[in-house]
């Protein structure tokens, strides 16, 4: 027998390769030599001059740096995902072991893998060859990648699936969108993820996120535990180093000329314009506010003003657009400024709201001047149905019009007849013009099937069903694919009748608006005379409190025992109906038409012609075919 190779030599070479220490990894140098950005605002080879705040973060993530934790908190669209991708690909290409990228949910894992990671792997020379795509198991190749030589592997999973991280050791990990991680029954997902790297002495744990709300924001907590490194740039006039703050820009902002947005030097007072940004960023420095933590946990914060991905004019316009809308202001604070939003977790004393109502210029059951769109929120209980009617006006103002109780269960015909009458009722305004109900939102969290069966009697343009989603990161309103074809059992393609509400967002906004005392302020909330004490007591009945459950702190809304909260729920549902109707996107032409129709007695104006797309016509026909309208 003829031997074509030295088996003993091959075995020794394989053993030597396995025990050979990995080469020293410099992620910044590797990115400059290898990373090619496939698309976006700056496609092409990685240019550190475009992202000067990346360089020190990549140095901190390199194994040569002694810190174990690295936290990057900042605005949306400042490149947080990109730096995470560079960290992942660099360690997978040069290092060894298991790398885990953990997202808030499974949907995010697939989206990140397909839309962010895969294109970057394909455009980066050498990386694509090291990680071949397996065609037989497409889903496995999306959520699991293994280097060709088997020495490194990538696991992509969601924080809500603790079982996916069990029985494995993770050498390095990314905790992406950390502020959106929700507690699970198995325990705190952040602690569980960190425990997977407990046995690795030189593990790197990279925490990335845009902040959400305080108290309870995970990424803000991580930032404060670290070195708290802030972005400093030199003044283009005097050279003094300083932080570009939103308060500085806001102080000199002219609302009629957002294109002139600028900063003022804190030392010499010179005007710092956007044309100076490249000069300032060339001298960019990170300065730690808590330097004692740098050896173990380095944390960084930056906001949109430092990023070429957003202009200063755009920042100013986003602020001007958000004013008055409490939820939009919160989004501006978190997504644009990169700061956690401190929420109003306690309602205003109900006696103060009652005193305000006693001095009101309109009475219960009438629509005041400025109230142009009427919506109703309905809350279903075991033995009754509660409702509140709100009028909406310009600048996100709301007016309580009326409220009441129907003492029957939603499934009973008498109750349904009363709701029919309520939805088809009109209210007289201050010039004796009848204002109809534009949209009604009914709670389907209790007796879901009964509520949906009733809701099918009306088109979705008249009545929608809603249920609450308590997460801080939940969108204000999101469609639920719950409706199905009665014969086939398949989900309806155009089911536009059932929605999840981010109730925390609505409560934050409501409690903030209730603090406003100036009737002309955007977002002011008005009350009529004639309201009972219980309306105000229920409206501010809930308080946001911290609860220790299974060793983890969870923030929840709670109310005192025996205290009802139906008015609070109904106001939120009615506000959601206004949002779904299109209050926030109403054009100037639309408001003028409504003012001419309801605030001016006499001849009614002609409605502006609106173009209806063929797709919308098909949607309307689909609703009418699946759920014919049956009037009582």
C-alpha positions in Angstrom: 0.0 0.0 0.0 1.3 3.4 -1.0 0.8 6.4 1.4 0.0 9.6 -0.3 0.4 11.7 2.8 1.9 11.7 6.2 -1.1 11.1 8.5 0.9 11.7 11.7 2.2 15.0 10.3 -1.3 16.1 9.3 -2.6 15.3 12.8 0.2 17.3 14.5 -0.4 20.3 12.2 -4.1 20.2 13.0 -3.3 20.0 16.7 -0.8 22.9 16.4 -3.3 25.0 14.6 -5.9 24.4 17.3 -3.5 25.4 20.1 -1.8 28.3 18.3 -2.8 31.6 20.0 -4.9 33.8 17.8 -3.1 36.9 16.3 -3.5 40.3 17.9 -6.7 41.9 16.8 -6.9 45.6 16.0 -10.5 46.2 14.9 -9.9 49.8 13.7 -7.0 48.8 11.5 -9.0 45.7 10.2 -12.0 47.9 9.4 -9.9 50.4 7.4 -8.3 47.6 5.4 -11.3 45.3 4.8 -14.8 46.9 5.4 -16.6 48.0 2.3 -20.0 49.6 3.0 -22.4 48.3 0.3 -25.0 51.0 0.4 -26.4 54.0 2.3 -25.2 57.6 2.5 -21.5 56.7 2.2 -21.0 53.5 0.2 -17.4 52.3 -0.4 -14.4 51.6 1.7 -14.7 52.4 5.4 -13.5 56.0 6.0 -12.8 56.8 9.7 -13.0 60.6 8.9 -16.7 60.3 8.3 -17.3 58.6 11.6 -14.6 60.0 14.0 -16.4 58.8 17.1 -16.1 55.1 15.9 -12.3 54.9 16.2 -12.1 54.9 20.0 -15.1 52.6 20.4 -13.4 50.1 18.0 -10.2 50.3 20.1 -12.2 49.6 23.2 -13.8 46.6 21.6 -10.4 45.2 20.5 -9.1 42.3 22.7 -6.0 44.3 23.6 -8.2 46.8 25.6 -8.8 45.4 29.2 -12.4 46.5 29.5 -15.0 43.8 29.5 -18.1 45.9 28.8 -18.6 48.6 26.1 -21.8 50.6 25.9 -22.7 52.9 23.0 -25.8 55.0 23.6 -26.9 57.5 21.0 -29.5 58.9 18.6 -31.0 56.8 15.9 -29.1 56.8 12.6 -25.6 57.6 14.0 -24.1 54.3 13.0 -24.6 52.1 16.1 -25.6 49.1 14.0 -22.6 49.6 11.6 -20.1 49.6 14.4 -21.7 46.5 15.8 -21.4 44.8 12.4 -17.7 45.7 12.2 -17.2 44.3 15.7 -19.0 41.1 14.8 -17.3 40.5 11.4 -13.8 41.4 12.7 -14.0 39.0 15.6 -15.5 36.3 13.5 -12.9 36.7 10.8 -9.8 37.0 13.0 -10.8 35.4 16.3 -12.2 32.1 17.6 -15.2 30.9 19.5 -18.9 31.7 19.5 -20.1 35.2 18.8 -23.8 36.0 19.8 -25.8 38.9 18.5 -28.9 39.2 20.6 -31.9 41.4 19.5 -35.2 42.3 21.3 -37.2 39.8 19.4 -37.1 37.2 16.6 -38.4 39.5 13.9 -35.4 41.9 14.5 -32.9 39.0 14.3 -34.1 38.0 10.8 -34.3 41.7 9.6 -30.7 42.4 10.9 -29.2 39.3 9.4 -30.8 39.8 6.0 -30.7 43.5 5.6 -27.6 44.6 7.5 -25.2 41.7 8.1 -25.5 39.7 4.8 -24.9 42.7 2.5 -21.8 43.8 4.5 -20.4 40.2 4.5 -20.9 40.0 0.8 -19.1 43.4 0.2 -16.2 42.7 2.5 -13.3 40.8 0.8 -12.4 37.6 2.4 -15.3 37.4 4.9 -17.8 36.1 2.4 -15.4 33.2 1.5 -14.9 32.4 5.1 -18.7 32.1 5.7 -20.3 30.2 2.8 -24.1 30.4 2.4 -25.8 27.1 2.9 -28.7 26.7 0.5 -30.3 23.6 2.0 -31.3 25.2 5.2 -32.0 28.9 4.5 -33.4 29.7 7.9 -30.4 28.1 9.7 -28.0 30.1 7.5 -29.8 33.3 8.5 -29.6 32.8 12.3 -26.4 30.7 12.4 -23.1 31.1 10.5 -20.0 29.1 10.9 -16.5 29.9 9.5 -15.2 27.5 7.0 -12.5 26.2 9.3 -15.0 25.7 12.1 -13.0 27.9 14.6 -15.6 30.6 14.9 -19.4 30.8 14.6 -22.2 33.4 14.8 -25.4 32.8 16.7 -28.3 35.3 16.1 -31.2 35.2 18.5 -33.8 37.2 20.4 -33.7 38.2 24.1 -37.2 36.9 24.5 -36.0 33.3 23.8 -33.7 32.4 26.7 -33.7 28.8 25.7 -31.7 29.6 22.5 -28.7 30.7 24.7 -28.8 27.8 27.1 -26.0 25.3 27.3 -23.6 27.4 25.3 -20.6 29.6 26.1 -20.3 32.9 24.3 -16.9 34.4 23.8 -18.2 37.8 22.6 -21.6 39.3 22.2 -23.7 42.2 21.1 -26.8 43.2 23.0 -28.6 45.2 20.3 -31.5 47.6 21.0 -31.0 46.9 24.7 -33.5 49.5 25.8 -36.3 47.5 24.1 -35.5 44.2 25.9 -38.5 43.1 28.0 -38.4 40.9 31.1 -39.4 37.3 30.7 -40.7 34.7 33.0 -37.4 33.0 33.0 -35.7 36.1 34.5 -33.8 39.2 33.4 -32.7 38.6 29.8 -29.7 41.0 30.1 -28.3 39.1 33.1 -29.0 35.8 31.4 -27.1 36.9 28.3 -24.1 38.1 30.3 -24.0 34.8 32.2 -23.3 33.0 28.9 -19.9 34.8 28.8 -19.1 34.3 32.5 -16.5 31.6 31.9 -14.6 33.6 29.3 -12.0 35.8 31.0 -11.5 38.2 28.1 -15.0 38.3 26.7 -16.4 41.5 25.2 -20.0 42.5 25.8 -21.1 45.3 23.5 -24.4 47.1 24.5 -26.0 49.2 21.8 -29.2 51.2 21.9 -31.2 54.4 21.5 -32.5 55.2 24.9 -36.2 55.1 25.8 -37.8 56.4 29.0 -36.6 57.0 32.6 -36.9 55.5 35.0 -36.3 52.0 33.7 -34.1 52.5 30.6 -31.6 49.7 30.4 -29.1 51.5 28.1 -29.1 54.6 30.3 -28.3 52.5 33.3 -25.5 50.8 31.5 -24.1 54.1 30.3 -24.1 55.5 33.9 -22.3 52.4 35.2 -19.5 52.9 32.7 -16.9 55.6 32.0 -19.5 58.1 30.7 -17.4 59.4 27.8 -18.8 62.6 26.2 -18.0 64.0 22.7 -15.8 67.1 22.7 -15.0 69.2 19.6 -13.0 72.4 19.3 -14.6 75.8 18.5 -13.7 76.8 14.9 -13.0 80.3 16.1 -11.1 80.1 19.4 -10.3 76.4 19.6 -11.9 75.8 23.0 -13.2 72.2 23.4 -16.8 71.8 24.3 -19.9 69.5 23.9 -22.5 70.5 21.3 -25.7 70.5 23.3 -29.3 70.7 22.2 -29.9 73.5 24.7 -27.2 75.5 22.9 -28.8 75.0 19.5 -32.3 75.6 20.8 -31.4 78.9 22.4 -30.5 80.4 19.0 -33.2 78.7 16.9 -35.4 80.8 14.8 -38.7 78.9 14.2 -39.3 80.7 10.9 -35.8 79.9 9.6 -34.8 76.3 10.6 -32.2 76.3 7.8 -30.1 78.8 10.0 -29.8 76.3 12.9 -26.5 76.8 14.7 -24.5 76.6 17.9 -22.8 79.3 19.9 -19.3 78.9 21.4 -19.5 78.7 25.2 -16.1 80.5 25.4 -16.0 83.2 22.7 -19.7 83.4 21.7 -18.9 82.8 18.0 -21.5 81.4 15.8 -20.8 77.8 14.9 -22.5 76.8 11.6 -22.9 73.4 9.9 -20.2 74.3 7.5 -17.8 74.2 10.4 -18.7 70.6 11.3 -15.9 68.9 9.3 -13.3 71.2 10.9 -14.6 70.4 14.4 -14.9 66.7 13.9 -11.3 66.5 12.7 -10.4 67.4 16.3 -13.0 65.1 17.9 -12.1 63.7 21.4 -13.8 61.5 23.9 -13.5 62.7 27.5 -14.6 60.4 30.4 -16.7 61.8 33.2 -16.1 58.6 35.2 -12.5 57.6 34.3 -12.2 55.1 37.2 -14.5 52.7 35.3 -12.5 52.7 32.1 -10.5 49.6 32.9 -13.7 47.5 33.2 -16.6 49.3 31.5 -16.3 52.0 28.8 -19.5 53.8 27.9 -20.0 56.4 25.1 -22.8 58.8 24.1 -23.2 60.8 21.0 -26.2 62.5 19.2 -27.3 63.5 15.7 -25.5 66.8 15.6 -22.1 65.0 15.3 -23.2 62.7 12.5 -23.0 63.5 8.8 -26.1 61.3 8.4 -28.3 64.2 9.6 -28.2 67.9 9.0 -28.7 70.6 11.6 -31.6 72.0 9.6 -33.2 68.6 9.7 -32.8 68.5 13.5 -34.4 71.9 13.9 -37.3 70.9 11.6 -38.0 67.7 13.6 -38.1 69.7 16.8 -40.5 72.3 15.3 -42.8 69.6 13.9 -42.9 67.7 17.3 -43.9 70.7 19.4 -47.2 70.2 21.2 -47.5 66.4 20.4 -46.2 64.9 23.7 -45.5 61.5 22.0 -43.6 63.2 19.1 -41.6 65.3 21.6 -40.6 62.1 23.4 -39.5 60.5 20.1 -37.5 63.6 19.2 -35.8 63.5 22.6 -34.8 59.8 22.3 -34.3 59.3 18.6 -32.7 62.7 17.7 -31.1 63.9 20.9 -30.1 60.4 22.0 -31.3 61.0 25.6 -33.7 59.0 27.8 -37.0 60.8 28.2 -38.0 61.3 31.9 -41.7 60.5 31.9 -44.5 61.8 34.1 -45.3 58.7 36.1 -47.8 60.4 38.5 -51.0 62.1 37.5 -51.8 65.6 38.5 -54.0 65.9 41.6 -57.6 65.4 40.5 -58.8 68.4 42.6 -56.7 70.7 40.5 -58.3 69.4 37.3 -61.7 69.7 38.8 -61.0 73.4 39.7 -59.9 74.0 36.2 -63.2 72.5 34.9 -65.2 74.7 37.2 -63.9 77.8 35.3 -64.4 76.3 31.8 -66.0 78.3 29.0 -68.2 75.4 27.9 -70.5 72.8 29.5 -70.7 69.1 29.3 -72.5 67.8 26.2 -71.4 70.6 23.9 -68.5 70.9 21.6 -66.5 74.1 22.3 -64.8 76.4 19.7 -61.8 74.7 18.3 -63.2 71.2 18.6 -63.5 70.0 15.0 -63.2 66.2 15.0 -65.2 64.0 17.4 -64.0 60.6 18.5 -65.3 58.1 21.1 -63.4 55.6 23.2 -65.3 52.6 24.7 -64.1 50.3 27.5 -65.9 47.0 27.9 -66.3 45.5 31.4 -68.0 42.5 32.8 -71.4 44.1 33.5 -71.2 47.5 31.7 -69.6 49.6 28.9 -68.0 53.0 29.7 -67.4 55.6 27.0 -65.9 59.1 26.6 -66.3 61.5 23.7 -63.4 63.8 22.8 -63.2 66.7 20.4 -59.8 67.3 18.7 -58.5 70.6 17.3 -55.4 72.2 16.0 -52.0 71.8 17.7 -53.0 68.5 19.3 -55.6 70.1 21.6 -58.3 67.9 23.1 -61.7 68.7 24.7 -63.8 66.4 26.8 -67.3 66.6 25.4 -69.3 63.9 27.3 -69.1 60.5 28.9 -71.5 57.8 30.1 -72.2 54.2 31.1 -74.2 51.5 29.4 -75.2 48.9 32.1 -75.1 45.8 29.9 -72.5 43.3 28.6 -71.2 43.9 25.1 -72.8 40.7 23.9 -76.4 41.7 24.9 -78.6 43.2 22.2 -79.7 46.1 24.4 -76.1 47.1 24.9 -75.3 46.9 21.2 -78.4 49.0 20.3 -77.2 51.7 22.8 -73.7 51.7 21.3 -75.3 52.0 17.8 -77.2 55.0 18.9 -74.1 56.5 20.5 -72.0 56.1 17.4 -74.7 57.7 15.2 -75.3 60.5 17.7 -74.3 64.1 17.0 -73.3 66.9 19.5 -74.2 70.5 19.1 -71.2 72.9 19.2 -71.1 76.5 20.4 -72.8 77.9 17.2 -75.5 75.1 17.3 -74.0 73.1 14.4 -74.3 69.3 14.8 -70.9 67.5 15.0 -70.9 63.8 14.1 -68.6 61.1 15.4 -65.7 60.6 13.0 -64.3 57.3 14.5 -64.9 55.1 17.5 -62.4 52.8 19.2 -63.7 49.9 21.3 -61.6 47.9 23.8 -61.3 44.2 22.7 -59.0 43.1 25.5 -61.9 41.7 27.4 -64.5 39.5 25.6 -62.5 39.7 22.4 -64.7 37.5 20.3 -67.9 39.4 21.3 -66.3 42.7 20.6 -64.9 41.7 17.2 -68.3 40.2 16.3 -69.9 43.5 17.0 -67.2 45.5 15.3 -67.8 43.6 12.0 -71.2 45.3 11.8 -69.4 48.5 10.8 -66.6 49.4 8.3 -63.2 50.1 9.8 -63.6 53.8 8.8 -66.4 54.0 11.4 -65.3 51.6 14.2 -62.0 49.9 15.2 -61.2 47.4 17.9 -58.1 47.9 20.1 -56.2 46.3 22.9 -53.4 47.5 25.1 -49.7 46.6 24.7 -47.9 47.6 28.0 -44.3 47.7 26.7 -42.4 51.0 26.8 -41.1 50.3 23.3 -44.4 49.4 21.8 -45.6 51.6 18.9 -48.5 53.8 19.6 -50.8 52.0 17.2 -50.0 48.8 15.2 -52.3 46.5 13.2 -53.1 43.0 14.5 -53.4 40.2 11.9 -56.3 38.6 13.8 -59.2 38.7 11.4 -59.7 35.6 9.2 -61.9 34.5 6.4 -64.8 32.6 7.9 -64.8 29.9 5.2 -61.0 29.4 4.6 -59.7 30.4 8.0 -56.8 32.3 6.4 -55.8 35.8 7.7 -57.4 38.6 5.7 -54.9 40.5 3.6 -56.7 43.8 4.3 -57.8 43.3 7.9 -57.7 46.9 9.1 -60.0 46.7 12.1 -58.0 45.4 15.1 -55.0 47.3 16.6 -52.5 47.1 19.4 -52.1 50.3 21.4 -48.8 51.3 23.1 -50.7 52.3 26.2 -47.6 53.4 28.0 -46.9 56.0 25.3 -50.5 57.3 25.6 -50.3 57.6 29.4 -47.0 59.4 29.3 -48.4 61.9 26.8 -51.7 62.4 28.6 -50.1 62.9 32.0 -47.7 65.4 30.5 -50.5 67.3 28.7 -52.5 67.5 31.9 -49.7 69.5 33.5 -50.2 72.3 31.0 -52.1 75.4 32.4 -52.0 77.7 29.4 -55.1 77.2 27.2 -53.2 78.3 24.1 -50.3 75.9 24.6 -50.1 73.0 22.1 -51.5 69.8 23.5 -53.7 71.6 26.1 -56.4 69.3 27.6 -59.8 71.0 28.3 -62.6 70.0 30.5 -66.2 71.2 30.6 -68.3 72.2 33.6 -70.7 69.5 34.9 -68.2 66.6 35.2 -68.5 64.4 38.3 -65.6 63.9 40.7 -65.2 60.2 39.6 -64.3 61.3 36.1 -61.2 63.2 37.4 -60.4 60.5 40.0 -60.4 57.8 37.4 -58.5 59.9 34.8 -55.4 60.2 37.0 -55.9 56.9 39.0 -52.7 55.1 37.8 -49.1 55.6 38.9 -46.0 54.1 37.4 -44.2 52.1 40.1 -41.2 49.7 40.2 -41.8 46.1 41.1 -39.3 43.4 42.0 -40.3 40.2 40.3 -37.9 37.2 40.3 -35.0 39.4 41.2 -35.6 41.9 38.4 -37.1 45.4 38.5 -40.2 45.9 36.3 -42.0 49.2 35.9 -45.8 48.9 35.9 -48.8 51.1 36.0 -50.9 50.5 39.1 -54.0 52.0 40.7 -55.2 51.9 44.3 -57.4 49.1 45.4 -61.1 49.6 44.7 -60.3 52.6 42.5 -61.8 52.4 39.0 -59.7 53.6 36.0 -62.2 53.4 33.1 -62.2 57.1 32.3 -58.4 56.9 31.8 -58.8 54.0 29.5 -61.6 55.6 27.5 -59.7 58.9 27.1 -56.7 56.9 25.7 -58.9 54.9 23.3 -60.6 58.1 22.1 -57.2 59.7 21.6 -56.1 56.6 19.7 -59.1 56.9 17.5 -58.1 60.5 16.7 -54.6 59.3 15.8 -56.0 56.5 13.6 -58.4 59.0 11.9 -55.4 61.2 10.9 -55.4 64.1 13.4 -51.6 64.3 13.4 -51.3 64.4 9.7 -54.1 66.9 9.0 -53.1 69.5 6.4 -53.7 73.2 6.7 -56.4 72.9 4.0 -58.1 70.2 6.0 -58.2 72.3 9.2 -59.5 75.3 7.3 -62.3 73.2 5.7 -63.4 71.9 9.2 -63.3 75.4 10.7 -65.5 76.7 7.9 -67.8 73.8 8.3 -68.2 73.7 12.1 -67.0 77.1 13.4 -68.9 79.2 10.9 -72.8 79.2 11.0 -74.6 79.4 7.7 -73.8 77.8 4.3 -71.5 74.8 4.5 -68.3 74.7 2.5 -67.6 72.3 -0.3 -65.2 69.6 0.8 -61.8 69.5 -0.9 -61.6 66.9 -3.6 -59.5 63.9 -2.5 -58.1 61.4 -5.0 -58.8 57.8 -4.0 -56.4 55.2 -5.3 -57.5 52.0 -6.9 -55.9 50.1 -4.1 -58.0 51.9 -1.5 -61.1 51.2 -3.6 -60.2 47.5 -3.6 -59.7 47.6 0.2 -63.1 49.2 0.7 -64.8 46.6 -1.5 -63.0 43.8 0.3 -64.3 45.0 3.7 -67.8 45.4 2.3 -67.7 41.9 0.8 -66.3 40.1 3.9 -68.2 42.1 6.5 -71.5 43.6 5.1 -72.7 46.5 7.1 -75.9 45.6 9.0 -77.7 48.5 10.6 -79.9 47.8 13.7 
